[in-house]
Every structure is written in C-alpha cells, then in structure tokens.
Amino acid sequence: MTQILHLSTFIRRPLFDQDGGRIGRVQDLVARLGDDAHPPIVGVVIKIEGRNTFVPIRKIGGLAEGRMTFTGNRVDLRRFERRPGEMLLGEDLLARNLINLVRGRLIIANEIEIAEIDGRWEVVGVDPGRRPFFRRILGKSLGQRVQAEAIVDFASIEPFVSHVPSARLRIPYRKLAKLHPAQIADLVEQASHEEGEEIIEAVSLDRELEADVFEELNTEHQLEFIESRTDVEAARLLSRMEPDDAADLINEVEQERRLPILESLPAEQQTKVRQLLSYNADSAGGLMNTDFVSVGAGALVGEALDAVRRSTFPVESLHVVFILDDVGRPEGAASLGALLKAHESELASSVARNTLSHVHPQWDVHRVARKMSDFNLTVVPVLDEAHGLMLGVITVDDLLEEVLPQGWRKEFGMAGAEE
C-alpha cells in the first residue's frame, strides 16, 4: 500500500546532513506543472543563513520517515529562483482555492498529500477536510482521531495559475469544457475576481461555451466581466447569447453603453433584442425567447422532426413544435414525444394539441408560473392579445431562473468553496 505523507510534515522543519547535523530549515517543496496527472516533486526550498536556496529532490533522503536528510556532498548556496512551470506546494496551493473538476466545485487545500510512486515523489492529492487543522492544533495523535474526509485525487484538481506567478500556463479549456455551463458559472461566482477572470479566459477559446457560461452567471458577475470589455467585444459576446438573456444584460449595463452595444449587434440579433427590450423585464414578454421551432399546417411528422434536427435553438425550446397556418397564426403544438411515437407520413397537426395553452406578453411571471404549473408545460407560447401572432416561447428553466431569488445557490449551499 502506498504511503501518503502530508506536506505539513516537512514545512518549517529542519534539513539534516548525514551525520544528523542541522543544515537549514525547509521552506517549501517544488513540483513541476505539466501533463502529469500527479505533478512530480523536483526539489526543496531550504533557508540557510537567511537565504532561500534550492536542493534537487535526488539529493534528499528520509522523506518516507518524515525527516529530510541531505545526501549530497555540498549545498549550492545560490539564491532560489522559480523556473517556468514550477509550483511551490505551500505558497501556491496550501489554503488556496482549487477547482475540483469531478464535482465542479471549488475546494480549499487544507493539506497537500505526497507519495513515492515508482521511485518518484509526486503530488497525489488534496485534503479539503478539517483534520489537517486539528492535527496542527492538537498534535498528530489527537488530530488523527478527528473523522477523516475523502482526499481528492490531484488528477481531478486544477490549480489557479494566477497563484503561480511564473508558471506561464493557463487552465486547460478541455478540462473545463467537460463541465456544464452552470457548473462553470458557479465556479466563477465562488472564486475571487482574479480567479474568475482566469476561468472566463479559459472558456473564451470556445465562444459558444463562453456565451453559455455568461447566461448562467448572476447579474452582478455579468456586469463585473462586461466592464472590462469594449462595446464591440461585449456585443460579440451578446450576439452568441439567447436573445432574452442578451436583452436582460443590456438592460443592466450603464445607460451610456446600452445603445452602442445594441447597435454593434448583428442585424438579426439586434431586431430580436430590440423587440424584447420593448417589454417590461418582469413580464412574459421580457422573459420570452423569440426563437422556436414551427412548421406549416400541412407539414408531415417527418418534416417536423427534421425541423427539430436542423434547429440551432436551445434544446429546452425543442420539446414542442408549433403548427402555424399560412399567415403565421398558431393552430396547435405537437410535443416531441408525440412526434417520435407517430408515423413520419402522418400530418404533424394530427398529433398536435389544438387547444393551445398560452400566455400574453403583459402577464407577470407569477401568472405565467401558474399557467405552466396548471397545464404541466415545459414550454409555453406567448401570443399577442388578438391570438393572431405567436411572439415567442417561455421555457421552464427561464421561468425558474426568474422565480428563484437572487443568490439562491449560496443560500442553499450550492456555491462557495468546500472545506
């Protein structure tokens, strides 16, 4: 069984020579960041007569016994200088926020765990629990009695490179991309501004993912990151967001920036956003999305399913295909489930609900919520007062986002670094 050692066992402890004499004091352990799941430890920073110097790990013995011994002939007394890609375990990781990529949460590194694997010392895990604290306060024997929490494998951890001044690395986009945009947004909201910027910079390699993450951020954080962008950059981001989310954000930016950002949007997106801005933000009109899938009254089931497959609209709005007549008046709504069960040669209208449960643009969100709840709707159409024009749709996820109180994730313990 691999022996796990704690970083705190060595920090601030003496370094001895082979005769047992004290050479200096251990300041930190140095690991090398790269493609390794478990970063290798390359050396130790030792303070000797007030000077920090570097000793390669190959010249250190006794780690397995919890005691560091210098096994070389002489110590190089040149002052330690961090090289690119090097990480100081104590300074850069201990008591810092780290990303747990498995759970999509921030954790605090209360202890760093190391082990010798195939003859090489590596950083193998992080302990986010309270036992390291009690071990330091109560001593090793009493501290060990505190119930242990699971050590997180370092392979599933991503450190913030902003904590590592000379790393010249960035959070890998491919790792963050495995998380849901809402999880990434939660990470941004949990993190410091500097850490949040680092996450946003990583996901910006995928413009669509960046827009999805922005849609999930709370208003405070959206504005925080929009402030650092030019009007053109902000418009480029908003052009990839859903029209209703883009309209909500434009409503929140400083008055003098609203028109320049709006006018920088592509023509089609600008038209949709202007339409949504004409409604009260707390009404069905302000909440709706103008993008929805529709087919003509004579369309077959197969054609309706093809329209869903070709659509670039959010998945949440694809649960229903709306049937419109020749002049665009709504005649019914066919659920995706009903279409899949039907034969492709049948008329889509034959499996549609002809009595269209709907809302109107001036309705408040509570009235919309009652309608969707009463009729078990995940998507509800928004019709004009004359029932002659379909203006958009409201999906249940957008409704929940509006109904739930601001900061509900924090209140229910779904944001904030784990300890």
C-alpha positions in Angstrom: 0.0 0.0 0.0 1.4 3.4 -1.0 2.3 5.6 2.0 0.7 9.0 1.9 2.7 11.9 3.5 1.5 15.3 4.5 3.2 18.5 3.2 2.8 20.0 6.7 5.1 17.2 8.0 8.1 18.9 6.3 7.3 22.6 6.1 9.2 24.7 8.6 11.1 21.6 9.8 14.9 21.1 9.8 17.0 19.7 7.0 19.8 17.5 8.4 23.1 16.3 7.0 24.0 12.6 7.0 25.6 13.0 10.4 22.5 14.4 12.0 23.6 18.0 12.0 21.1 20.7 11.1 21.8 22.4 7.7 18.8 24.7 7.4 15.0 24.8 7.5 12.6 23.5 4.9 10.6 26.4 3.4 8.6 24.6 0.7 8.5 21.7 -1.8 8.8 22.4 -5.5 6.7 20.5 -8.1 6.6 20.8 -11.9 3.3 21.5 -13.6 2.7 19.9 -16.9 0.8 17.0 -18.4 1.4 14.6 -15.5 -1.8 13.7 -13.6 0.3 13.8 -10.4 3.0 16.6 -10.7 6.5 15.3 -9.8 8.3 16.9 -6.9 11.6 18.3 -8.3 13.2 19.8 -5.2 13.1 21.5 -1.9 13.5 25.2 -1.0 15.8 25.5 2.1 16.5 28.5 4.2 20.2 28.6 5.1 21.5 31.7 7.0 18.6 33.8 5.8 18.9 32.8 2.2 16.4 30.6 0.3 18.3 28.0 -1.8 17.2 25.1 -3.9 18.1 21.4 -3.3 17.2 18.8 -6.0 14.9 16.1 -4.8 17.5 13.5 -5.8 19.8 14.8 -3.1 17.1 14.4 -0.4 16.6 11.3 1.6 14.4 10.3 4.6 11.1 11.5 3.3 9.4 8.2 3.9 10.4 8.6 7.6 9.1 12.1 7.7 12.6 13.5 8.1 14.6 15.2 5.4 18.3 14.4 5.1 20.7 16.0 2.6 22.6 13.2 0.9 24.8 15.2 -1.5 28.3 16.4 -1.0 27.6 20.1 -0.8 24.7 22.6 -0.9 24.5 25.0 -3.8 24.0 28.3 -2.0 22.8 30.3 -5.0 19.5 32.1 -4.2 16.4 30.1 -5.3 14.6 31.4 -8.4 11.4 29.8 -9.5 11.6 28.4 -13.1 8.7 28.5 -15.5 6.2 25.7 -14.8 7.3 25.3 -11.2 4.8 25.3 -8.3 5.5 25.8 -4.6 3.2 23.5 -2.8 2.9 25.5 0.3 2.9 29.0 -1.2 0.8 28.3 -4.3 -1.6 25.5 -3.1 -1.9 25.4 0.7 -5.0 27.2 1.9 -5.8 28.2 -1.6 -8.9 27.7 -3.8 -8.6 24.8 -6.3 -11.0 23.5 -8.9 -12.5 20.0 -8.3 -13.2 19.1 -11.9 -15.2 16.0 -10.9 -17.8 17.8 -8.7 -17.5 21.2 -10.5 -16.8 22.9 -7.2 -14.0 24.9 -5.5 -12.2 23.3 -2.6 -9.8 24.7 -0.2 -6.5 22.8 0.1 -6.1 22.4 3.9 -3.4 19.8 3.3 -1.3 18.6 0.3 -0.6 14.9 0.1 2.5 13.4 -1.5 3.7 9.9 -2.1 6.5 7.9 -3.7 5.3 6.2 -6.9 7.7 4.0 -8.9 10.7 5.7 -7.3 9.4 9.3 -7.9 7.9 11.6 -5.4 4.6 13.1 -6.7 1.7 15.3 -5.5 -1.1 12.8 -5.3 -4.0 14.5 -3.5 -5.6 17.4 -1.6 -7.3 17.1 1.7 -10.1 19.7 1.9 -11.3 18.5 5.3 -10.8 19.8 8.8 -8.5 17.0 10.1 -5.3 18.8 8.9 -6.3 21.8 11.0 -6.9 19.7 14.1 -3.7 17.8 13.5 -1.7 21.0 13.6 -3.6 22.4 16.7 -4.0 19.2 18.7 -0.9 17.3 17.6 -0.6 14.3 15.4 -2.0 11.7 17.7 -5.1 13.6 18.7 -5.6 15.1 15.3 -5.7 11.7 13.7 -8.8 10.8 15.8 -10.8 13.5 14.0 -13.0 11.9 11.4 -11.2 11.9 8.0 -12.8 13.3 4.9 -12.1 11.9 1.4 -8.8 13.0 -0.1 -9.3 14.4 -3.6 -7.1 12.9 -6.2 -4.8 15.6 -7.7 -5.6 14.2 -11.1 -9.1 15.7 -10.8 -7.7 19.0 -9.4 -6.9 22.2 -11.4 -4.9 24.9 -9.6 -5.4 28.6 -10.5 -2.3 29.6 -12.4 -2.7 33.2 -11.1 -1.4 31.8 -7.8 1.7 30.6 -9.6 3.4 33.8 -10.9 5.9 32.3 -13.3 4.0 29.2 -14.4 3.3 30.6 -17.9 0.4 28.2 -18.1 -3.4 28.5 -18.2 -6.3 26.5 -17.0 -6.8 23.9 -19.8 -10.0 24.6 -21.7 -10.5 20.9 -22.5 -10.9 20.1 -18.8 -13.5 22.9 -18.1 -15.4 22.0 -21.2 -16.4 18.7 -19.6 -18.5 20.7 -17.0 -22.0 22.1 -17.6 -22.0 25.8 -18.2 -24.0 26.3 -15.0 -21.2 24.5 -13.1 -18.6 26.7 -14.7 -20.7 29.8 -13.8 -20.9 28.5 -10.2 -17.1 28.3 -10.1 -16.7 31.9 -11.4 -19.2 33.1 -8.7 -17.4 31.2 -6.0 -13.9 32.4 -7.0 -12.2 35.7 -6.5 -12.3 38.2 -9.4 -8.8 37.2 -10.5 -9.7 33.5 -10.4 -13.0 34.2 -12.2 -11.1 36.0 -14.9 -8.8 33.0 -15.3 -11.8 30.7 -15.8 -13.5 33.1 -18.3 -10.2 33.4 -20.2 -10.0 29.6 -20.4 -13.6 29.1 -21.8 -13.2 32.0 -24.2 -11.4 29.6 -26.5 -14.9 28.4 -27.3 -17.1 31.4 -28.0 -20.3 29.4 -27.7 -19.4 28.0 -24.3 -18.3 31.4 -23.1 -21.8 32.8 -24.0 -23.5 29.8 -22.3 -21.5 30.5 -19.1 -22.3 34.2 -19.2 -26.0 33.3 -19.5 -25.7 31.3 -16.3 -23.9 34.0 -14.3 -25.8 36.2 -11.9 -26.2 39.8 -12.9 -23.5 41.1 -10.6 -20.8 38.9 -12.1 -22.1 39.5 -15.7 -21.6 43.2 -15.2 -18.3 42.7 -13.5 -16.8 41.0 -16.5 -18.6 43.2 -19.1 -17.0 46.3 -17.6 -13.6 45.0 -18.7 -14.7 44.6 -22.4 -15.1 47.2 -25.1 -18.6 47.8 -26.5 -17.7 45.8 -29.6 -16.3 42.9 -27.5 -19.4 43.0 -25.3 -21.7 42.9 -28.4 -19.7 40.0 -29.8 -20.4 38.0 -26.7 -24.1 39.0 -26.5 -24.6 38.0 -30.2 -24.0 34.4 -29.1 -26.3 34.6 -26.1 -30.0 33.8 -26.3 -31.9 37.0 -27.2 -33.8 37.1 -23.9 -30.6 36.8 -21.9 -28.9 39.4 -24.1 -31.8 41.8 -23.6 -31.7 41.3 -19.8 -27.9 42.1 -19.7 -28.2 45.2 -21.9 -30.9 46.4 -19.5 -28.4 46.2 -16.7 -25.3 47.8 -18.2 -24.6 51.5 -17.7 -27.1 53.8 -19.6 -24.4 55.3 -21.8 -23.3 51.9 -23.0 -26.6 50.4 -23.9 -27.2 51.9 -27.3 -23.5 51.4 -28.5 -23.6 47.8 -27.6 -27.1 47.3 -29.1 -26.1 48.9 -32.4 -23.0 46.7 -32.5 -25.1 43.5 -32.5 -25.7 41.7 -35.8 -28.9 42.9 -37.5 -31.0 39.7 -36.8 -30.0 39.5 -33.2 -30.4 43.3 -32.8 -34.0 43.1 -34.1 -34.9 40.3 -31.6 -33.3 42.1 -28.7 -35.0 45.4 -29.5 -38.3 43.6 -29.6 -37.7 42.1 -26.2 -36.5 45.4 -24.7 -39.9 46.9 -25.6 -41.4 44.7 -22.8 -41.1 45.0 -19.1 -38.3 42.8 -17.9 -40.5 41.2 -15.3 -43.3 40.3 -17.8 -43.9 37.3 -20.0 -42.7 39.5 -23.0 -39.5 40.3 -21.3 -39.0 36.7 -20.2 -39.7 35.0 -23.6 -37.3 33.8 -26.2 -38.3 34.7 -29.8 -36.6 31.5 -31.2 -38.9 28.5 -31.5 -39.5 25.6 -34.0 -42.6 25.8 -36.2 -43.9 24.1 -39.3 -46.9 24.8 -41.6 -50.3 23.2 -41.1 -49.7 20.8 -44.0 -46.3 19.5 -42.6 -45.8 15.8 -42.0 -44.4 14.4 -38.8 -41.1 13.6 -40.6 -40.8 17.2 -41.7 -41.4 18.4 -38.1 -38.7 16.1 -36.8 -36.3 17.3 -39.5 -37.0 20.9 -38.4 -36.0 19.9 -34.9 -32.8 18.2 -36.1 -31.8 21.3 -38.1 -32.6 23.8 -35.4 -29.8 25.6 -33.6 -32.1 26.8 -30.9 -31.6 25.8 -27.3 -32.5 22.2 -26.5 -35.0 23.4 -23.9 -37.2 25.0 -26.6 -37.2 21.9 -28.8 -39.6 19.9 -26.7 -42.5 21.3 -28.7 -43.1 22.0 -32.4 -45.7 24.6 -33.1 -48.1 24.4 -36.0 -48.8 27.7 -37.8 -51.2 28.4 -40.6 -50.3 30.2 -43.9 -50.3 33.7 -42.3 -48.4 32.6 -39.2 -51.4 32.1 -36.8 -50.8 29.4 -34.2 -53.1 26.3 -34.7 -51.6 23.8 -32.3 -48.5 22.4 -30.6 -47.0 18.9 -31.0 -44.8 17.6 -28.3 -41.5 15.9 -29.3 -42.6 12.7 -27.7 -45.9 12.6 -29.7 -44.0 13.2 -32.9 -41.5 10.4 -32.2 -44.3 8.0 -31.5 -46.2 8.9 -34.7 -45.5 7.6 -38.2 -43.5 10.0 -40.3 -46.1 10.1 -43.0 -48.8 11.4 -40.7 -49.7 15.1 -40.6 -48.0 16.8 -37.7 -51.2 18.5 -36.9 -52.9 15.1 -36.3 -50.7 14.6 -33.1 -50.8 18.2 -32.0 -52.9 19.8 -29.2 -55.3 22.0 -31.0 -56.3 23.9 -27.8 -53.2 25.9 -27.3 -52.4 26.8 -23.7 -50.7 30.1 -23.9 -49.8 33.4 -22.1 -49.7 37.0 -23.2 -46.7 39.4 -23.1 -48.0 41.7 -20.3 -48.6 38.8 -17.9 -46.4 38.8 -14.8 -44.1 35.9 -14.0 -46.4 34.5 -11.3 -49.3 34.3 -13.6 -47.0 32.6 -16.2 -45.9 30.2 -13.5 -49.5 29.3 -12.5 -50.3 28.6 -16.2 -47.3 26.4 -16.7 -47.9 24.5 -13.5 -51.6 24.0 -14.0 -51.1 22.6 -17.5 -47.8 20.8 -16.8 -46.0 22.7 -19.5 -42.2 22.8 -20.0 -42.6 25.3 -22.9 -45.5 27.8 -23.2 -46.2 30.0 -26.3 -46.6 33.8 -25.9 -49.4 35.1 -28.1 -50.4 38.7 -28.9 -53.7 39.9 -27.5 -55.6 39.1 -30.7 -54.3 35.5 -30.6 -53.3 36.0 -34.2 -49.5 36.1 -33.8 -47.0 33.9 -31.9 -44.4 36.2 -30.4 -42.1 33.7 -28.7 -41.9 31.0 -26.0 -41.1 30.7 -22.3 -39.2 27.6 -21.2 -39.4 26.2 -17.6 -35.7 26.8 -17.0 -36.1 30.5 -17.8 -39.1 30.7 -15.6 -37.3 29.1 -12.6 -34.4 31.4 -13.1 -36.8 34.3 -12.8 -38.8 33.0 -9.9 -36.0 31.8 -7.7 -34.4 34.5 -5.5 -31.1 36.0 -6.4 -28.3 34.2 -4.7 -30.4 31.1 -4.1 -27.4 28.8 -4.8 -25.4 30.4 -1.9 -28.4 30.2 0.4 -28.9 26.5 -0.2 -25.2 25.7 0.0 -24.7 25.2 -3.7 -22.0 27.8 -4.1 -18.9 28.6 -2.1 -15.7 26.6 -1.6 -15.9 23.3 0.1 -13.8 22.7 3.1 
